[in-house]
Amino acid sequence: MVKLVLGEEQRQLRQAVRSFLAAASPPARARDGYDPAVYARLNGELGLSGLIVPEEYGGAGAGFAELAVALEETGAALLPGPFLATVFATVALTRVPDKDLLTGIAEGRTTATLAQPPGGGQLADVTAAPAPGGGVAVHGELAQVLSGMEADVLVAPALTGDGVALVAVDLTAGGVTRTPLEALDVTRGQARVELDGAPGRVLGTPPAGDAVGDRLAVALAAEQLGVLRGSLDAIVAYAKIRVTFGRAIGSYQGVKHKLADMHGKLEQAESIVRYAAWAADESPGELPAAAALAQAYVGRACFEVARDHLLLHGGVGFTWEHDAHLFYKRAKTDELLLGPPRVHRARLAGLLEL
Amino acid sequence: MNLDAYRREARAWLQANTPSEVPPGDDGVARAKEFMAKLYDAGYSGITWPERWGGQGLTQAEERAFAAEARHYALPTYVFSIGLGMTGPTLVDRGTDEQRARFVRPLLRGEEIWCQLFSEPGAGSDVAALQTRAVRDGQGWLINGQKVWTSVAQHADWGLLLARTDVEAPKHKGLTMFVVDMRHPGVTVRPLRDMTGRAHFNEVFFDDVPVPDEHRVGDTNDGWSVAVTTLLHERLSISAGVGMSGGEDDPSGLEALRRTADTTDPLVRDELVELHIRTRALALFNQRLAQEAEAGIFPGARGSVAKLLLAELTMYRADLATRLAGPACVVGGDPLSHAISFAPAMSLGGGTNEIMRNIIGERVLGLPPGPRVDKTVPFKDLKVGTQE
């Protein structure tokens, strides 16, 4: 039966990640960018990079229910760097599976990212041909790669002599040109990646259908739930202490009622994320519709709450120094990360046979 | 008995005992009472209520199992809904043992019908501003005044009534809760025709209606805290039950709309996707609240979130269905005409959306209340209702 309430161990995981991030990487530090030392502790002390890596590759072998708990916390803290990108790559790698990379990720030695088809369409032309010294030489251009500057390895589908294969490219090797893109999201970047005979390795046949895409949608929704909650917590706290016309702004119905509506979105978003994570773990038949629902609802709700949280701060929310715009920009970037939101709605329409 | 066996038995019982159709009016009430007695005797009324007062003393799990089976039937339990959802739980929580022994079992068995008498023309959202008076009369009390929005009052044997017992005290501190005999000749029930053209509610007038002191629920002038108990049960019962079926017979539900709307039009398709998204979001939230309750997490004021969201979804759904259907749905008694007329009810009954947002803001999010001019002033010095 569907499980929408966290169990004892999941609550403990949430508490552990929450306390760690509150001390090591609170939202106020998100604008400083990726800190490998924080990642070393996140992976070392909490084992987060190996959470969904199967035990045989040195991971914890946990499911999406646990992953969602972790991503909600990293989202609420606006954790910078390649955590989500590595999760995306891990989702693809566990389906191949690739022992070397999964072990590296579980041990926290390797960060990775996954080439995303822009707009849910076809991938840009990436080709892989046998290289003289073994492996493959990879050619192609990727316009937008999540955490492309920070990740060590790129996982991408590529056209080979034998059809499409999933390849891993060492982003630190020769033949790779990475250009940081000026990003709306101050806390987490993207890069343009050009591969000109970059050394790669064929991992196997890409998983069929939407097995990967659906799980990326669920993982992203969990991060968005965190961003939503982080925004709401911030503005609720502020509404209790900021005084205008002689009383706290949260006592005005113009503010209070908006916050109540935002809380309604949080409750529904959390319910959907728990359901979608459960479907990813236990009910593959329900996963496609659950994943599309998660992106269609939570992506929008996250941006709306981040937007209203910024607006309710008043003028200070528009300043660079304040953190409000960090949530707002992460929420907008996340909403578009897996393509324009209409693709999720169109997918839902198809699955509902409308 | 394990839960699966319980559920199988419930299914078999419902299949064998649910009447096919029950007519409206007094004839229907008599048939509904017959059914309720059978339901009680089979052990399916008051499943979670204490055994001592006539309930089954089982858990939420059995209650949910039965509800899941009962969803497939239109059980004729409407006239008992106020008693089962609000006044009964209030008596179990706050009544004396004598009151529990006298009232709970007949309520569960459908022998007596209950209504709830809080709102007045001058006291809706601000129900503590009510003016119906209860004045000491020897050993008992005498009730005078007017109530409104009273469902099933025309069939009721008993009413749970909130009345003012002290006009010198501030508004919340001069109220007392009573059980009043609805069959007394001093009680006049008039159907109130609402915007649907039907009479879902009544106005109730009290003219020197006596109430013995044994029918006082809670202490004198402590009626407000009893009323809060009732209202909490009301919100939970509304959010848990009404309207959540959204099934095939609901003319504004997705299943009905996909049959009638032109889904080759991408604009229509996207509207239906939005309806699906909102419906699923709320259904999953309600399911999560139910699972939390089973795990021992009491929803408390979060029941108001579910109630607010249901109110908004109900309004949105009927509005969308009419927009998709076009001009034909506003003539000829189309079911959507009734749906759009009835839709505001969910946003008004059991506390308006604005009241729900106040409750969510203050009791869930912990925001400070607005300044109040009415909490410390003697009631007799306050402005209430629409007086100039």
Contacts between the chains, C-beta under 8 A, distances in Angstrom:
chain1	res1	chain2	res2	distance
A	2	B	287	7.2
A	3	B	291	7.4
A	4	B	284	6.8
A	4	B	287	5.9
A	4	B	288	3.9
A	4	B	291	5.2
A	5	B	288	6.5
A	5	B	291	4.7
A	5	B	292	5.5
A	5	B	295	5.5
A	5	B	297	7.6
A	236	B	365	5.2
A	236	B	366	7.6
A	236	B	367	7.1
A	239	B	367	6.1
A	240	B	366	7.2
A	240	B	367	6.5
A	240	B	368	6.7
A	247	B	368	7.3
A	247	B	371	6.8
A	248	B	367	7.6
A	248	B	368	4.9
A	250	B	361	7.2
A	250	B	365	7.8
A	250	B	367	3.8
A	250	B	368	5.8
A	251	B	367	6.6
A	251	B	368	4.3
A	251	B	369	6.3
A	251	B	370	5.1
A	251	B	371	7.4
A	252	B	370	7.1
A	253	B	354	7.4
A	253	B	357	7.4
A	253	B	358	7.1
A	253	B	370	6.8
A	256	B	357	6.6
A	256	B	358	6.7
A	256	B	361	3.7
A	256	B	362	7.5
A	256	B	367	5.3
A	257	B	354	6.9
A	257	B	357	4.1
A	257	B	358	7.7
A	257	B	361	6.9
A	259	B	361	5.8
A	259	B	365	5.8
A	259	B	367	6.7
A	260	B	305	7.9
A	260	B	308	7.4
A	260	B	356	7.4
A	260	B	357	3.9
A	260	B	358	7.8
A	260	B	360	3.8
A	260	B	361	4.8
A	260	B	364	7.7
A	260	B	365	7.2
A	261	B	357	7.1
A	263	B	305	6.5
A	263	B	360	5.8
A	263	B	364	6.1
A	263	B	365	6.1
A	264	B	305	5.3
A	264	B	308	6.4
A	264	B	309	5.4
A	264	B	360	7.5
A	267	B	285	5.2
A	267	B	288	7.9
A	267	B	302	7.2
A	267	B	305	5.5
A	268	B	281	3.9
A	268	B	282	6.5
A	268	B	284	7.1
A	268	B	285	4.9
A	268	B	309	7.2
A	269	B	281	7.8
A	270	B	288	7.5
A	271	B	281	7.0
A	271	B	284	3.9
A	271	B	285	4.4
A	271	B	287	7.2
A	271	B	288	4.5
A	272	B	280	7.4
A	272	B	281	6.0
A	272	B	284	5.7
A	274	B	284	7.9
A	274	B	288	6.7
A	275	B	284	5.2
A	293	B	276	7.9
A	293	B	277	6.4
A	293	B	280	5.8
A	293	B	281	8.0
A	296	B	273	7.3
A	296	B	277	5.4
A	297	B	277	5.2
A	297	B	280	7.8
A	297	B	281	5.4
A	345	B	270	6.2
A	345	B	273	4.9
A	345	B	274	7.9
A	348	B	273	5.1
A	348	B	276	6.7
A	348	B	277	7.3
A	349	B	269	4.8
A	349	B	270	7.2
A	349	B	272	7.3
A	349	B	273	5.0
A	352	B	254	7.9
A	352	B	258	7.9
A	352	B	272	7.5
A	352	B	273	7.2
A	352	B	276	6.0
A	354	B	258	6.3
A	354	B	263	4.8
A	354	B	269	4.9
A	354	B	272	5.4
A	354	B	273	7.0
